[in-house]
């Protein structure tokens, strides 16, 4: 059965949560869905990819702060 892909908005949590979620996002893209990922501009593991559109938003903390917290 074939179907139309939908548009999905993903707002992940950084770190291991994203590592677990990214394969799901990639599989949904393979199935024809258009994926937009929204993440803070300062993060550890959420990066650009040809498989989804990455939108970032400004935050008031540094990468060093995030690294120390994780």
N, C-alpha and C positions, 0 to 999 in steps of 0.2 A: 504494500500500500504506500502511495506517496502522499505527502502533505506539504503544505506551505510552511516555510520557516517563519518564526515570529521574531519580534524584537524583545530582547531581554536586557534588563538593567541589573548589574551585579555590583553590590557594595560590600566588598570583602573585608575581613579583618586580616591584618598583616601577619606574617610569621607562618607557623605551621598550618594555620587555618587556610591560608591562601594556597599553600603547597598541596593541601588535600582538595581544594576547590578547583584549582586550575585545570586538572584533567577533565573534570565535569564540563567546565566552560569550553574546553577544546573539543570535546565530543559533541556538545550542542552545536558548536560552529560547524563541525563536520556534517551534522544533520540539516544544515541550511539555515540555522538561526543567526540573526544579527545580534552581536553581543557588545554592550557598552559596559566597561568597568569604571567605576568611580572610586578614586583613592586619594589619600592625602599626598601632596607633592613630596613630602618627606616620608619615606617608607623603606623597608628593608628588602622586600621580595616582589613587589608588584611593579612590573616593568612593561614597557611597550611590547606589542606583539602584532604580527600581521593577522592573527586570528581574532582579535577584538580591538575595539576602539578604546583607548585609555583616556579618561578625562580626570584631571587632577584639580584639587582645590588647595589654596594656601593654608598653612598652619603656622602657629606661633612657636613651635619647638624645633630643635635641631636634630640632625641625624644622630649625633652623639647621645642625645637624650633617649631617642628611640632604642639605640643599641644597648644602652645601660638598662632600660626597662625590660627588654626582652632577654 
